[in-house]
Amino acid sequence: MFKELAPYLRQRAVLLTVTRLEDDQISVNIIPKKLQDSENTALTTPFKLTGTAEELDRDLPSSIVDFVASHLQLKSTLERAKAEMDAAGKAAQAEARAKKVAPKKEQPKAETEKPATAAKPLEAPKPEPPKTFSLFDTPTAATPVAEEVDEEEEILAETAAEDEEEDEELDQAA
């Protein structure tokens, strides 16, 4: 059992408790000690195994090996992630400093170039005025009534506004 704990004990102290419970049950607790107050609490997750003496003799060593391996792997992963974040932060700071220090090489060329001719904006074709129908005239399917066109435009505008609101809500949720 201690042979399995040895790699973990090189990095931190543990509190080991063994308690007899009812009906010949024994509980073994391994509680890692926190090395620093700022340390991630995942590295101090306790381990508990309960069983009879025979079950503990059989299962405790392999369970401790799994516990130690997962804690050492977690510590390694956290250290690697922290190092990568530190390196990324330093690179971002260096890039920001480089952008501040770098002089602008481009000078305005407005004096040497001819001004661009102003392009006329394209004018949208004006819709023809709505046709007034008499009681005896019936509109054909090819010429929709102005009221129907207005209603369709309003509906399309409302659905577009609703879609934009939903997109904004999804963006905020993300």
PyMOL commands that place a pseudoatom at each C-alpha (Angstrom):
pseudoatom trace, name=CA, resn=MET, resi=1, chain=A, elem=C, hetatm=0, pos=[0.000, 0.000, 0.000]
pseudoatom trace, name=CA, resn=PHE, resi=2, chain=A, elem=C, hetatm=0, pos=[2.768, 2.483, 0.851]
pseudoatom trace, name=CA, resn=LYS, resi=3, chain=A, elem=C, hetatm=0, pos=[4.716, 1.486, -2.243]
pseudoatom trace, name=CA, resn=GLU, resi=4, chain=A, elem=C, hetatm=0, pos=[1.723, 2.674, -4.315]
pseudoatom trace, name=CA, resn=LEU, resi=5, chain=A, elem=C, hetatm=0, pos=[1.520, 5.963, -2.369]
pseudoatom trace, name=CA, resn=ALA, resi=6, chain=A, elem=C, hetatm=0, pos=[5.257, 6.749, -2.636]
pseudoatom trace, name=CA, resn=PRO, resi=7, chain=A, elem=C, hetatm=0, pos=[5.121, 8.722, -5.944]
pseudoatom trace, name=CA, resn=TYR, resi=8, chain=A, elem=C, hetatm=0, pos=[2.364, 10.890, -4.531]
pseudoatom trace, name=CA, resn=LEU, resi=9, chain=A, elem=C, hetatm=0, pos=[4.112, 11.376, -1.209]
pseudoatom trace, name=CA, resn=ARG, resi=10, chain=A, elem=C, hetatm=0, pos=[7.112, 12.871, -3.050]
pseudoatom trace, name=CA, resn=GLN, resi=11, chain=A, elem=C, hetatm=0, pos=[4.904, 15.811, -4.011]
pseudoatom trace, name=CA, resn=ARG, resi=12, chain=A, elem=C, hetatm=0, pos=[2.627, 16.316, -1.022]
pseudoatom trace, name=CA, resn=ALA, resi=13, chain=A, elem=C, hetatm=0, pos=[1.731, 15.042, 2.404]
pseudoatom trace, name=CA, resn=VAL, resi=14, chain=A, elem=C, hetatm=0, pos=[-1.421, 13.019, 2.951]
pseudoatom trace, name=CA, resn=LEU, resi=15, chain=A, elem=C, hetatm=0, pos=[-3.561, 12.320, 5.966]
pseudoatom trace, name=CA, resn=LEU, resi=16, chain=A, elem=C, hetatm=0, pos=[-4.313, 8.608, 6.208]
pseudoatom trace, name=CA, resn=THR, resi=17, chain=A, elem=C, hetatm=0, pos=[-7.210, 7.449, 8.406]
pseudoatom trace, name=CA, resn=VAL, resi=18, chain=A, elem=C, hetatm=0, pos=[-8.393, 3.910, 8.960]
pseudoatom trace, name=CA, resn=THR, resi=19, chain=A, elem=C, hetatm=0, pos=[-11.691, 3.430, 10.772]
pseudoatom trace, name=CA, resn=ARG, resi=20, chain=A, elem=C, hetatm=0, pos=[-13.617, 0.333, 11.783]
pseudoatom trace, name=CA, resn=LEU, resi=21, chain=A, elem=C, hetatm=0, pos=[-17.282, 0.538, 10.896]
pseudoatom trace, name=CA, resn=GLU, resi=22, chain=A, elem=C, hetatm=0, pos=[-20.077, -1.848, 11.800]
pseudoatom trace, name=CA, resn=ASP, resi=23, chain=A, elem=C, hetatm=0, pos=[-20.228, -5.450, 10.568]
pseudoatom trace, name=CA, resn=ASP, resi=24, chain=A, elem=C, hetatm=0, pos=[-16.446, -5.905, 10.111]
pseudoatom trace, name=CA, resn=GLN, resi=25, chain=A, elem=C, hetatm=0, pos=[-16.323, -3.044, 7.597]
pseudoatom trace, name=CA, resn=ILE, resi=26, chain=A, elem=C, hetatm=0, pos=[-13.205, -0.883, 7.469]
pseudoatom trace, name=CA, resn=SER, resi=27, chain=A, elem=C, hetatm=0, pos=[-12.977, 2.551, 5.885]
pseudoatom trace, name=CA, resn=VAL, resi=28, chain=A, elem=C, hetatm=0, pos=[-9.664, 3.868, 4.529]
pseudoatom trace, name=CA, resn=ASN, resi=29, chain=A, elem=C, hetatm=0, pos=[-9.389, 7.596, 3.771]
pseudoatom trace, name=CA, resn=ILE, resi=30, chain=A, elem=C, hetatm=0, pos=[-6.457, 9.268, 2.011]
pseudoatom trace, name=CA, resn=ILE, resi=31, chain=A, elem=C, hetatm=0, pos=[-6.741, 13.044, 2.221]
pseudoatom trace, name=CA, resn=PRO, resi=32, chain=A, elem=C, hetatm=0, pos=[-4.080, 15.055, 0.347]
pseudoatom trace, name=CA, resn=LYS, resi=33, chain=A, elem=C, hetatm=0, pos=[-2.811, 18.159, 2.112]
pseudoatom trace, name=CA, resn=LYS, resi=34, chain=A, elem=C, hetatm=0, pos=[-3.026, 21.509, 0.331]
pseudoatom trace, name=CA, resn=LEU, resi=35, chain=A, elem=C, hetatm=0, pos=[0.458, 22.945, -0.258]
pseudoatom trace, name=CA, resn=GLN, resi=36, chain=A, elem=C, hetatm=0, pos=[-0.660, 26.541, -0.913]
pseudoatom trace, name=CA, resn=ASP, resi=37, chain=A, elem=C, hetatm=0, pos=[-3.891, 28.389, -0.306]
pseudoatom trace, name=CA, resn=SER, resi=38, chain=A, elem=C, hetatm=0, pos=[-4.085, 29.341, -3.996]
pseudoatom trace, name=CA, resn=GLU, resi=39, chain=A, elem=C, hetatm=0, pos=[-3.716, 25.720, -5.105]
pseudoatom trace, name=CA, resn=ASN, resi=40, chain=A, elem=C, hetatm=0, pos=[-6.495, 24.142, -7.171]
pseudoatom trace, name=CA, resn=THR, resi=41, chain=A, elem=C, hetatm=0, pos=[-8.801, 22.129, -4.917]
pseudoatom trace, name=CA, resn=ALA, resi=42, chain=A, elem=C, hetatm=0, pos=[-9.001, 19.328, -7.498]
pseudoatom trace, name=CA, resn=LEU, resi=43, chain=A, elem=C, hetatm=0, pos=[-5.444, 18.405, -6.487]
pseudoatom trace, name=CA, resn=THR, resi=44, chain=A, elem=C, hetatm=0, pos=[-6.605, 17.717, -2.938]
pseudoatom trace, name=CA, resn=THR, resi=45, chain=A, elem=C, hetatm=0, pos=[-9.589, 15.507, -3.704]
pseudoatom trace, name=CA, resn=PRO, resi=46, chain=A, elem=C, hetatm=0, pos=[-9.761, 12.825, -1.001]
pseudoatom trace, name=CA, resn=PHE, resi=47, chain=A, elem=C, hetatm=0, pos=[-9.936, 9.094, -1.608]
pseudoatom trace, name=CA, resn=LYS, resi=48, chain=A, elem=C, hetatm=0, pos=[-12.168, 6.735, 0.387]
pseudoatom trace, name=CA, resn=LEU, resi=49, chain=A, elem=C, hetatm=0, pos=[-12.514, 2.983, 0.153]
pseudoatom trace, name=CA, resn=THR, resi=50, chain=A, elem=C, hetatm=0, pos=[-14.722, 0.851, 2.409]
pseudoatom trace, name=CA, resn=GLY, resi=51, chain=A, elem=C, hetatm=0, pos=[-14.843, -2.917, 2.639]
pseudoatom trace, name=CA, resn=THR, resi=52, chain=A, elem=C, hetatm=0, pos=[-13.926, -5.948, 4.679]
pseudoatom trace, name=CA, resn=ALA, resi=53, chain=A, elem=C, hetatm=0, pos=[-10.294, -6.620, 5.566]
pseudoatom trace, name=CA, resn=GLU, resi=54, chain=A, elem=C, hetatm=0, pos=[-10.062, -9.226, 2.806]
pseudoatom trace, name=CA, resn=GLU, resi=55, chain=A, elem=C, hetatm=0, pos=[-11.567, -6.848, 0.210]
pseudoatom trace, name=CA, resn=LEU, resi=56, chain=A, elem=C, hetatm=0, pos=[-9.215, -4.056, 1.241]
pseudoatom trace, name=CA, resn=ASP, resi=57, chain=A, elem=C, hetatm=0, pos=[-6.190, -6.361, 1.066]
pseudoatom trace, name=CA, resn=ARG, resi=58, chain=A, elem=C, hetatm=0, pos=[-7.205, -7.313, -2.452]
pseudoatom trace, name=CA, resn=ASP, resi=59, chain=A, elem=C, hetatm=0, pos=[-8.499, -3.977, -3.870]
pseudoatom trace, name=CA, resn=LEU, resi=60, chain=A, elem=C, hetatm=0, pos=[-6.725, -1.214, -1.956]
pseudoatom trace, name=CA, resn=PRO, resi=61, chain=A, elem=C, hetatm=0, pos=[-3.347, -1.343, -3.744]
pseudoatom trace, name=CA, resn=SER, resi=62, chain=A, elem=C, hetatm=0, pos=[-4.834, -1.130, -7.252]
pseudoatom trace, name=CA, resn=SER, resi=63, chain=A, elem=C, hetatm=0, pos=[-7.256, 1.588, -6.141]
pseudoatom trace, name=CA, resn=ILE, resi=64, chain=A, elem=C, hetatm=0, pos=[-4.393, 3.627, -4.678]
pseudoatom trace, name=CA, resn=VAL, resi=65, chain=A, elem=C, hetatm=0, pos=[-2.421, 3.229, -7.923]
pseudoatom trace, name=CA, resn=ASP, resi=66, chain=A, elem=C, hetatm=0, pos=[-5.397, 4.609, -9.876]
pseudoatom trace, name=CA, resn=PHE, resi=67, chain=A, elem=C, hetatm=0, pos=[-5.853, 7.445, -7.369]
pseudoatom trace, name=CA, resn=VAL, resi=68, chain=A, elem=C, hetatm=0, pos=[-2.183, 8.456, -7.473]
pseudoatom trace, name=CA, resn=ALA, resi=69, chain=A, elem=C, hetatm=0, pos=[-2.012, 8.204, -11.279]
pseudoatom trace, name=CA, resn=SER, resi=70, chain=A, elem=C, hetatm=0, pos=[-5.076, 10.378, -11.789]
pseudoatom trace, name=CA, resn=HIS, resi=71, chain=A, elem=C, hetatm=0, pos=[-3.826, 13.013, -9.314]
pseudoatom trace, name=CA, resn=LEU, resi=72, chain=A, elem=C, hetatm=0, pos=[-0.365, 13.141, -10.874]
pseudoatom trace, name=CA, resn=GLN, resi=73, chain=A, elem=C, hetatm=0, pos=[-1.862, 13.383, -14.361]
pseudoatom trace, name=CA, resn=LEU, resi=74, chain=A, elem=C, hetatm=0, pos=[-4.212, 16.160, -13.221]
pseudoatom trace, name=CA, resn=LYS, resi=75, chain=A, elem=C, hetatm=0, pos=[-1.331, 18.085, -11.690]
pseudoatom trace, name=CA, resn=SER, resi=76, chain=A, elem=C, hetatm=0, pos=[0.687, 17.722, -14.888]
pseudoatom trace, name=CA, resn=THR, resi=77, chain=A, elem=C, hetatm=0, pos=[-2.262, 18.858, -17.019]
pseudoatom trace, name=CA, resn=LEU, resi=78, chain=A, elem=C, hetatm=0, pos=[-2.919, 21.892, -14.817]
pseudoatom trace, name=CA, resn=GLU, resi=79, chain=A, elem=C, hetatm=0, pos=[0.750, 22.905, -14.873]
pseudoatom trace, name=CA, resn=ARG, resi=80, chain=A, elem=C, hetatm=0, pos=[0.897, 22.538, -18.661]
pseudoatom trace, name=CA, resn=ALA, resi=81, chain=A, elem=C, hetatm=0, pos=[-2.285, 24.574, -19.136]
pseudoatom trace, name=CA, resn=LYS, resi=82, chain=A, elem=C, hetatm=0, pos=[-0.999, 27.287, -16.822]
pseudoatom trace, name=CA, resn=ALA, resi=83, chain=A, elem=C, hetatm=0, pos=[2.333, 27.431, -18.681]
pseudoatom trace, name=CA, resn=GLU, resi=84, chain=A, elem=C, hetatm=0, pos=[0.524, 27.676, -22.038]
pseudoatom trace, name=CA, resn=MET, resi=85, chain=A, elem=C, hetatm=0, pos=[-1.710, 30.476, -20.752]
pseudoatom trace, name=CA, resn=ASP, resi=86, chain=A, elem=C, hetatm=0, pos=[1.308, 32.357, -19.367]
pseudoatom trace, name=CA, resn=ALA, resi=87, chain=A, elem=C, hetatm=0, pos=[3.134, 31.995, -22.692]
pseudoatom trace, name=CA, resn=ALA, resi=88, chain=A, elem=C, hetatm=0, pos=[0.070, 33.165, -24.623]
pseudoatom trace, name=CA, resn=GLY, resi=89, chain=A, elem=C, hetatm=0, pos=[-0.301, 36.149, -22.300]
pseudoatom trace, name=CA, resn=LYS, resi=90, chain=A, elem=C, hetatm=0, pos=[3.339, 37.127, -22.741]
pseudoatom trace, name=CA, resn=ALA, resi=91, chain=A, elem=C, hetatm=0, pos=[3.069, 36.779, -26.516]
pseudoatom trace, name=CA, resn=ALA, resi=92, chain=A, elem=C, hetatm=0, pos=[-0.046, 38.963, -26.563]
pseudoatom trace, name=CA, resn=GLN, resi=93, chain=A, elem=C, hetatm=0, pos=[1.706, 41.611, -24.453]
pseudoatom trace, name=CA, resn=ALA, resi=94, chain=A, elem=C, hetatm=0, pos=[4.743, 41.563, -26.731]
pseudoatom trace, name=CA, resn=GLU, resi=95, chain=A, elem=C, hetatm=0, pos=[2.509, 41.878, -29.793]
pseudoatom trace, name=CA, resn=ALA, resi=96, chain=A, elem=C, hetatm=0, pos=[0.641, 44.797, -28.224]
pseudoatom trace, name=CA, resn=ARG, resi=97, chain=A, elem=C, hetatm=0, pos=[3.938, 46.533, -27.404]
pseudoatom trace, name=CA, resn=ALA, resi=98, chain=A, elem=C, hetatm=0, pos=[5.186, 45.956, -30.953]
pseudoatom trace, name=CA, resn=LYS, resi=99, chain=A, elem=C, hetatm=0, pos=[2.048, 47.543, -32.390]
pseudoatom trace, name=CA, resn=LYS, resi=100, chain=A, elem=C, hetatm=0, pos=[2.447, 50.609, -30.168]
pseudoatom trace, name=CA, resn=VAL, resi=101, chain=A, elem=C, hetatm=0, pos=[6.141, 51.069, -30.987]
pseudoatom trace, name=CA, resn=ALA, resi=102, chain=A, elem=C, hetatm=0, pos=[6.010, 50.372, -34.746]
pseudoatom trace, name=CA, resn=PRO, resi=103, chain=A, elem=C, hetatm=0, pos=[5.877, 53.680, -36.688]
pseudoatom trace, name=CA, resn=LYS, resi=104, chain=A, elem=C, hetatm=0, pos=[3.366, 54.045, -39.443]
pseudoatom trace, name=CA, resn=LYS, resi=105, chain=A, elem=C, hetatm=0, pos=[5.174, 53.791, -42.777]
pseudoatom trace, name=CA, resn=GLU, resi=106, chain=A, elem=C, hetatm=0, pos=[2.287, 54.806, -45.018]
pseudoatom trace, name=CA, resn=GLN, resi=107, chain=A, elem=C, hetatm=0, pos=[1.869, 58.486, -45.743]
pseudoatom trace, name=CA, resn=PRO, resi=108, chain=A, elem=C, hetatm=0, pos=[-1.241, 59.978, -47.230]
pseudoatom trace, name=CA, resn=LYS, resi=109, chain=A, elem=C, hetatm=0, pos=[-1.148, 59.970, -51.023]
pseudoatom trace, name=CA, resn=ALA, resi=110, chain=A, elem=C, hetatm=0, pos=[-3.991, 62.417, -51.492]
pseudoatom trace, name=CA, resn=GLU, resi=111, chain=A, elem=C, hetatm=0, pos=[-1.725, 65.059, -52.998]
pseudoatom trace, name=CA, resn=THR, resi=112, chain=A, elem=C, hetatm=0, pos=[-0.218, 62.801, -55.661]
pseudoatom trace, name=CA, resn=GLU, resi=113, chain=A, elem=C, hetatm=0, pos=[-3.368, 60.979, -56.710]
pseudoatom trace, name=CA, resn=LYS, resi=114, chain=A, elem=C, hetatm=0, pos=[-6.249, 62.451, -58.640]
pseudoatom trace, name=CA, resn=PRO, resi=115, chain=A, elem=C, hetatm=0, pos=[-9.445, 62.570, -56.662]
pseudoatom trace, name=CA, resn=ALA, resi=116, chain=A, elem=C, hetatm=0, pos=[-11.841, 59.851, -57.608]
pseudoatom trace, name=CA, resn=THR, resi=117, chain=A, elem=C, hetatm=0, pos=[-14.889, 60.937, -59.509]
pseudoatom trace, name=CA, resn=ALA, resi=118, chain=A, elem=C, hetatm=0, pos=[-17.976, 60.800, -57.424]
pseudoatom trace, name=CA, resn=ALA, resi=119, chain=A, elem=C, hetatm=0, pos=[-20.176, 58.001, -58.598]
pseudoatom trace, name=CA, resn=LYS, resi=120, chain=A, elem=C, hetatm=0, pos=[-23.862, 58.725, -58.839]
pseudoatom trace, name=CA, resn=PRO, resi=121, chain=A, elem=C, hetatm=0, pos=[-25.876, 56.576, -56.505]
pseudoatom trace, name=CA, resn=LEU, resi=122, chain=A, elem=C, hetatm=0, pos=[-28.191, 54.241, -58.311]
pseudoatom trace, name=CA, resn=GLU, resi=123, chain=A, elem=C, hetatm=0, pos=[-31.755, 55.395, -58.112]
pseudoatom trace, name=CA, resn=ALA, resi=124, chain=A, elem=C, hetatm=0, pos=[-34.328, 52.795, -57.336]
pseudoatom trace, name=CA, resn=PRO, resi=125, chain=A, elem=C, hetatm=0, pos=[-37.168, 52.662, -59.819]
pseudoatom trace, name=CA, resn=LYS, resi=126, chain=A, elem=C, hetatm=0, pos=[-40.221, 54.454, -58.497]
pseudoatom trace, name=CA, resn=PRO, resi=127, chain=A, elem=C, hetatm=0, pos=[-43.205, 52.193, -58.029]
pseudoatom trace, name=CA, resn=GLU, resi=128, chain=A, elem=C, hetatm=0, pos=[-46.202, 53.103, -60.077]
pseudoatom trace, name=CA, resn=PRO, resi=129, chain=A, elem=C, hetatm=0, pos=[-48.994, 54.721, -58.127]
pseudoatom trace, name=CA, resn=PRO, resi=130, chain=A, elem=C, hetatm=0, pos=[-51.642, 52.351, -56.840]
pseudoatom trace, name=CA, resn=LYS, resi=131, chain=A, elem=C, hetatm=0, pos=[-54.457, 51.774, -59.249]
pseudoatom trace, name=CA, resn=THR, resi=132, chain=A, elem=C, hetatm=0, pos=[-57.917, 52.618, -58.041]
pseudoatom trace, name=CA, resn=PHE, resi=133, chain=A, elem=C, hetatm=0, pos=[-60.493, 49.955, -58.755]
pseudoatom trace, name=CA, resn=SER, resi=134, chain=A, elem=C, hetatm=0, pos=[-64.208, 50.362, -59.058]
pseudoatom trace, name=CA, resn=LEU, resi=135, chain=A, elem=C, hetatm=0, pos=[-66.704, 48.032, -57.504]
pseudoatom trace, name=CA, resn=PHE, resi=136, chain=A, elem=C, hetatm=0, pos=[-67.022, 46.144, -60.722]
pseudoatom trace, name=CA, resn=ASP, resi=137, chain=A, elem=C, hetatm=0, pos=[-63.300, 45.718, -61.401]
pseudoatom trace, name=CA, resn=THR, resi=138, chain=A, elem=C, hetatm=0, pos=[-61.491, 42.710, -59.963]
pseudoatom trace, name=CA, resn=PRO, resi=139, chain=A, elem=C, hetatm=0, pos=[-57.748, 42.767, -59.495]
pseudoatom trace, name=CA, resn=THR, resi=140, chain=A, elem=C, hetatm=0, pos=[-55.853, 40.061, -61.316]
pseudoatom trace, name=CA, resn=ALA, resi=141, chain=A, elem=C, hetatm=0, pos=[-53.281, 37.817, -59.656]
pseudoatom trace, name=CA, resn=ALA, resi=142, chain=A, elem=C, hetatm=0, pos=[-50.495, 39.536, -61.597]
pseudoatom trace, name=CA, resn=THR, resi=143, chain=A, elem=C, hetatm=0, pos=[-51.259, 42.926, -60.049]
pseudoatom trace, name=CA, resn=PRO, resi=144, chain=A, elem=C, hetatm=0, pos=[-51.479, 42.643, -56.265]
pseudoatom trace, name=CA, resn=VAL, resi=145, chain=A, elem=C, hetatm=0, pos=[-53.484, 45.223, -54.397]
pseudoatom trace, name=CA, resn=ALA, resi=146, chain=A, elem=C, hetatm=0, pos=[-51.341, 47.881, -52.688]
pseudoatom trace, name=CA, resn=GLU, resi=147, chain=A, elem=C, hetatm=0, pos=[-52.754, 46.929, -49.272]
pseudoatom trace, name=CA, resn=GLU, resi=148, chain=A, elem=C, hetatm=0, pos=[-51.637, 43.313, -49.717]
pseudoatom trace, name=CA, resn=VAL, resi=149, chain=A, elem=C, hetatm=0, pos=[-48.148, 44.433, -50.718]
pseudoatom trace, name=CA, resn=ASP, resi=150, chain=A, elem=C, hetatm=0, pos=[-47.935, 46.704, -47.679]
pseudoatom trace, name=CA, resn=GLU, resi=151, chain=A, elem=C, hetatm=0, pos=[-49.080, 43.888, -45.391]
pseudoatom trace, name=CA, resn=GLU, resi=152, chain=A, elem=C, hetatm=0, pos=[-46.517, 41.504, -46.876]
pseudoatom trace, name=CA, resn=GLU, resi=153, chain=A, elem=C, hetatm=0, pos=[-43.745, 44.065, -46.408]
pseudoatom trace, name=CA, resn=GLU, resi=154, chain=A, elem=C, hetatm=0, pos=[-44.810, 44.641, -42.792]
pseudoatom trace, name=CA, resn=ILE, resi=155, chain=A, elem=C, hetatm=0, pos=[-44.834, 40.902, -42.085]
pseudoatom trace, name=CA, resn=LEU, resi=156, chain=A, elem=C, hetatm=0, pos=[-41.408, 40.454, -43.675]
pseudoatom trace, name=CA, resn=ALA, resi=157, chain=A, elem=C, hetatm=0, pos=[-40.039, 43.410, -41.684]
pseudoatom trace, name=CA, resn=GLU, resi=158, chain=A, elem=C, hetatm=0, pos=[-41.462, 41.989, -38.435]
pseudoatom trace, name=CA, resn=THR, resi=159, chain=A, elem=C, hetatm=0, pos=[-39.998, 38.522, -39.019]
pseudoatom trace, name=CA, resn=ALA, resi=160, chain=A, elem=C, hetatm=0, pos=[-36.615, 40.041, -39.900]
pseudoatom trace, name=CA, resn=ALA, resi=161, chain=A, elem=C, hetatm=0, pos=[-36.678, 42.078, -36.670]
pseudoatom trace, name=CA, resn=GLU, resi=162, chain=A, elem=C, hetatm=0, pos=[-37.627, 38.978, -34.659]
pseudoatom trace, name=CA, resn=ASP, resi=163, chain=A, elem=C, hetatm=0, pos=[-34.780, 37.004, -36.274]
pseudoatom trace, name=CA, resn=GLU, resi=164, chain=A, elem=C, hetatm=0, pos=[-32.308, 39.764, -35.375]
pseudoatom trace, name=CA, resn=GLU, resi=165, chain=A, elem=C, hetatm=0, pos=[-33.541, 39.793, -31.757]
pseudoatom trace, name=CA, resn=GLU, resi=166, chain=A, elem=C, hetatm=0, pos=[-33.166, 35.999, -31.533]
pseudoatom trace, name=CA, resn=ASP, resi=167, chain=A, elem=C, hetatm=0, pos=[-29.653, 36.207, -32.984]
pseudoatom trace, name=CA, resn=GLU, resi=168, chain=A, elem=C, hetatm=0, pos=[-28.718, 38.884, -30.435]
pseudoatom trace, name=CA, resn=GLU, resi=169, chain=A, elem=C, hetatm=0, pos=[-30.131, 36.764, -27.588]
pseudoatom trace, name=CA, resn=LEU, resi=170, chain=A, elem=C, hetatm=0, pos=[-28.167, 33.737, -28.795]
pseudoatom trace, name=CA, resn=ASP, resi=171, chain=A, elem=C, hetatm=0, pos=[-24.995, 35.813, -29.088]
pseudoatom trace, name=CA, resn=GLN, resi=172, chain=A, elem=C, hetatm=0, pos=[-25.476, 37.120, -25.559]
pseudoatom trace, name=CA, resn=ALA, resi=173, chain=A, elem=C, hetatm=0, pos=[-26.128, 33.615, -24.255]
pseudoatom trace, name=CA, resn=ALA, resi=174, chain=A, elem=C, hetatm=0, pos=[-22.966, 32.335, -25.903]
for i in range(1, 174): cmd.bond("trace and resi %d" % i, "trace and resi %d" % (i + 1))
show_as sticks, trace
zoom trace
